[in-house]
C-alpha cells in the first residue's frame, strides 16, 4: 500500500509539473484570458474513487467442431467404384456414401449361400436314412423276438435264432450310423449358414453408408482409389450441435468445471465478433506434456451460426482482486494522454492518470473525488459546486 501511494504521489507530481508548465506558457500569451478562479463556480457531478473487487478474464483460442463427427472408413480391401456424395451434401442415416468394387466378395457370398443350401439338403437325406434305419430296426427286433419264442418251444433251430440276433445287431448299427450322420449334417448346416452369413456381411461392406443424419464435411477418396481396411473415405458431422474445443493453460485447471457457464467469442458472418454463452461439457484430465495445456470442450447454444473449423475464444474468469475504480465517463482523453478532474477544496484540478478500462493504475488514491462527465467549460483551477455524488 505504501509503494502504491508513493508511485501515485510521484505520478501526480509529474502531472502537476506538466500542468504548471502549460499554465505558464499560456499566461505569457498577449491575449491571456482571466484566471479560472475568478469565474462563477461551475456545477458538476462527482464520484469517489474507491477500492473494489474486480475479476479479470483471459481468453483461450480454439476451433469449432461438431459435437458428433464420424470418419467413415473402409472395412474391406477393394477398389472404389463410385463416390455418391460431395462436401456439403446433407445425408440420412443408412444412405450410401461410397460403393466399392468387390465382385470376388459377391461371388464368395453366393458360393457360401449355395454351400448352406447343399448342407440343408444333405441333412434332409440323412434324416430320411435315419427313418429307414429305425424302421429296419423295429422289424429286426420283432423278428428276433418271434424266433426267440419259437426257439424256446423247440420250434426254431439255433441257426435261425443266431441269424435273427445278427440281423438285430446289424439293424441297431445302421440306426446308430444314421443318427450320427444326421447329427453331422445338422452341424454342417450350422457351419454353412455361419459361413454364408459372414460372406454376406463382408459383401455388404462394399456399400459404405452414413451412420447418422448429418452433412458431409470432407471427401477423402476418388473413384479408382484402392480402399483398404481402416482407410478414411468420408467425414460426416451432425450439425444439430457444435462445441468449441480450446487448449487451456494448466494453471487455470482449478477455475473450470463441467457444467459451468462461460463466454465464447466467435467470428460472426459479417466479420464482427459475436459473444455467446456456452456450457463446459468436458474437461480433459490429461495435460499435454509439451505445451502444459489441457483440452476444454464448451457446448455452444443451439442455433449459433457457426461451421466446423471456425476460430473462437473461450473467455475464462480469473481470480478476483482488489483495485481502485472510477466511472468511465470521468476520464478525459487528449491524444495519448488521459486525465481526470479532481475536486480539492471546491476547486477542480486536472490530474494525469493511467487507467485500464475503469481500473486506476496510477494518478489517484482511494477517497479522491473526481468529476463525472466534465462539462465543456471546466478547466484546471475552476471553482466548482457538486450537484451530485455517486
Secondary structure by P-SEA (a helix, b strand, c coil): caaaaaaaaaaaaaaaaaaaaaaaaaaacccccccccccccccbbbbbbbbbbbbbbbbbbbbbbbcccccccccccccccccccccccccccccccbbbbcaaaaaaaaaaaaaaaaaaaaaaaaaaaaaaaaaaaaaaaaaaaaaaaaaaaccccaaaaaaaaaaaaaaaaaaaaaaaaaaaaaaaaaaaaaaaaaaaaaaaccbbbbcccccccccccccccccccccccbbbbcccbbbbbbbbbccccccccccbbbbbbbbccccbbbbbbbbbccccccccccccbbbbbbbccccccccccbbbbbbbbccbbbbbbcccccccccccbbbbbbbcccbbbbbbbcccccccccccccbbbbbccccccccccbbbbbcccc
